[in-house]
Amino acid sequence: MELFPLVILVLAFVLLIVVPARQRKKIQEQQRALQESLTPGIPVLTTAGLHGTVAALGEGTVDLEIAPGVVVTFARQAVLEIRRPAVAGPAADGTVLPGDDADGGPADRTR
């Protein structure tokens, strides 16, 4: 019973210091792998919410083309994620979404 407060303090230390530190390290490793996998032509999202395509890579920078002919430079750490194009088509469960015709194609808005 005399060691109970000490055991509680050690458990609190582990829960409040060690576990979050391991999670941060894991996230940092994922970000490092993402930054190393960047190549020109990949669509990305920055931490500022800007969507662009990697145009060139520098030592610690990445040049993003955000519009045709418009290239901006960011630090590599500003790249949040690699974006993948959305798959177009009807819903996977066969439901017809608003704006789709019954055949799954886009609605004809010219009528």
C-alpha positions in Angstrom: 0.0 0.0 0.0 2.9 2.3 0.6 4.0 2.1 -3.1 0.6 2.6 -4.5 1.0 6.4 -5.0 4.4 5.8 -6.7 2.8 3.2 -9.0 0.1 5.7 -10.0 2.7 8.4 -10.7 4.7 6.0 -13.0 1.5 5.0 -14.8 0.6 8.6 -15.3 4.1 9.4 -16.6 3.8 6.5 -19.1 0.3 7.5 -20.3 1.0 11.3 -20.5 4.6 11.3 -21.9 5.7 8.0 -23.5 2.6 7.0 -25.4 2.1 10.4 -27.2 5.8 10.6 -28.0 5.6 7.2 -29.7 2.5 8.4 -31.7 4.4 11.6 -32.7 7.4 9.6 -33.9 5.1 7.3 -36.0 3.4 10.3 -37.6 6.8 11.9 -38.3 8.0 8.7 -40.0 4.9 8.7 -42.2 5.5 12.3 -43.2 9.2 11.7 -44.0 8.2 8.7 -46.2 5.6 10.9 -47.9 8.1 13.6 -48.6 10.6 11.2 -50.0 8.0 9.6 -52.3 7.2 12.9 -54.1 7.9 13.0 -57.8 7.0 15.5 -60.5 3.4 15.0 -61.8 1.9 13.9 -58.5 -1.2 15.8 -57.3 -0.8 16.9 -53.7 -2.6 18.9 -50.9 -0.7 21.4 -48.8 -1.3 22.2 -45.1 -2.7 25.5 -46.3 -5.4 23.7 -48.3 -3.9 24.4 -51.7 -4.3 21.7 -54.3 -1.5 21.4 -56.9 0.7 19.2 -59.0 4.4 18.7 -58.2 6.3 20.5 -60.9 9.8 20.2 -59.5 11.7 19.2 -56.4 14.4 21.1 -54.6 16.7 20.3 -51.6 14.0 21.2 -49.1 11.4 22.6 -51.3 8.7 21.5 -53.8 7.4 23.6 -56.7 3.6 23.1 -57.2 1.7 24.0 -60.3 -1.6 25.3 -59.0 -2.9 26.5 -62.4 -1.6 26.2 -65.9 1.6 28.2 -66.0 1.4 29.2 -62.3 4.1 27.6 -60.2 4.6 28.3 -56.4 7.3 27.1 -54.1 6.6 25.5 -50.7 8.7 23.8 -48.1 8.5 20.0 -48.4 7.0 19.9 -44.9 4.0 21.8 -46.2 2.8 18.8 -48.3 0.0 17.2 -46.2 -1.0 14.3 -48.5 -0.8 12.9 -51.9 -4.2 13.2 -53.7 -5.7 10.5 -55.8 -8.3 11.2 -58.5 -11.9 10.3 -57.5 -13.4 7.4 -59.4 -16.3 8.6 -61.5 -19.4 6.4 -61.9 -22.6 5.3 -60.1 -22.6 4.5 -56.5 -21.2 1.1 -55.6 -24.4 -0.3 -54.2 -26.4 0.6 -57.4 -28.3 3.5 -56.0 -29.0 6.5 -58.3 -27.5 9.6 -57.0 -29.0 13.1 -57.6 -27.8 14.4 -60.9 -27.4 10.9 -62.4 -29.7 9.4 -65.0 -31.1 5.9 -64.4 -28.4 4.5 -66.6 -25.7 5.8 -64.3 -24.5 8.6 -66.7 -24.6 12.3 -66.0 -27.9 14.0 -66.2 -28.6 15.8 -69.5 -29.0 19.4 -68.4 -29.7 20.7 -72.0 -33.4 19.7 -71.9 
